[in-house]
Amino acid sequence: MKSPEELLEFFKTQKIDIGRNREIVTTCGSGMTASVIYLALATIGKTENVHLYDGSWAEYGSKPARSDAES
């Protein structure tokens, strides 16, 4: 794991807004990278308004389509 300083610099250079009141949901295609990003955010102290989607886009996309009536 990178140091908190390295992680802060990475988020800054990638222009990722991790501001105090910013709502963040970590997601990814397979379910693995999202947890690493969540851990990186926790390492720099960003724990408020941070959520982990514990599935994956592959899993989400494999679900049958839902109509508005089923919502």
C-alpha positions as a printed Julia matrix, in Angstrom:
71×3 Matrix{Float64}:
   0.0    0.0     0.0
   1.23   3.46   -0.81
   1.71   5.99    1.99
  -1.14   8.4     2.76
   0.92  11.19    1.17
   1.41   9.19   -2.05
  -2.3    8.35   -2.17
  -3.31  11.99   -1.69
  -0.94  12.99   -4.5
  -2.37  10.27   -6.75
  -5.97  11.39   -6.21
  -4.87  15.01   -6.8
  -3.01  14.27  -10.05
  -5.95  12.21  -11.32
  -8.26  15.16  -10.51
 -10.44  13.01   -8.25
 -12.43  15.23   -5.89
 -12.35  13.65   -2.43
 -13.58  16.76   -0.65
 -14.98  16.51    2.87
 -18.66  16.52    1.89
 -18.15  14.58   -1.33
 -20.23  11.38   -1.61
 -18.11   8.56   -3.07
 -19.2    5.09   -4.19
 -16.38   2.75   -5.21
 -17.29   0.31   -7.99
 -15.49  -1.78  -10.57
 -15.98  -4.41  -13.23
 -15.15  -7.48  -11.18
 -15.59  -6.46   -7.53
 -11.9   -6.4    -6.57
 -10.62  -2.93   -7.48
 -13.48  -1.2    -5.67
 -12.33  -2.62   -2.33
  -8.72  -1.49   -2.95
  -9.92   2.06   -3.71
 -12.1    1.96   -0.58
  -9.04   0.91    1.47
  -6.94   3.69   -0.11
  -9.57   6.27    0.85
  -9.69   4.94    4.41
  -5.88   5.09    4.56
  -5.96   8.83    3.89
  -8.76   9.33    6.43
 -11.63   9.72    3.95
 -14.27   7.56    5.64
 -17.29   9.86    5.77
 -19.72   9.51    2.83
 -17.7    6.66    1.28
 -19.56   3.53    0.17
 -18.47   0.24   -1.36
 -20.66  -1.45   -3.97
 -19.82  -5.03   -3.03
 -20.99  -6.48   -6.31
 -19.53  -5.69   -9.69
 -20.68  -4.15  -12.93
 -20.48  -7.62  -14.46
 -22.84  -8.95  -11.77
 -25.15  -5.93  -12.03
 -25.33  -6.21  -15.83
 -26.19  -9.91  -15.68
 -29.42  -9.28  -13.76
 -32.65  -9.38  -15.79
 -33.98  -5.97  -16.83
 -36.6   -4.54  -14.49
 -39.57  -2.45  -15.51
 -40.59   0.64  -13.56
 -43.6   -1.33  -12.27
 -41.26  -3.77  -10.51
 -39.19  -1.03   -8.81
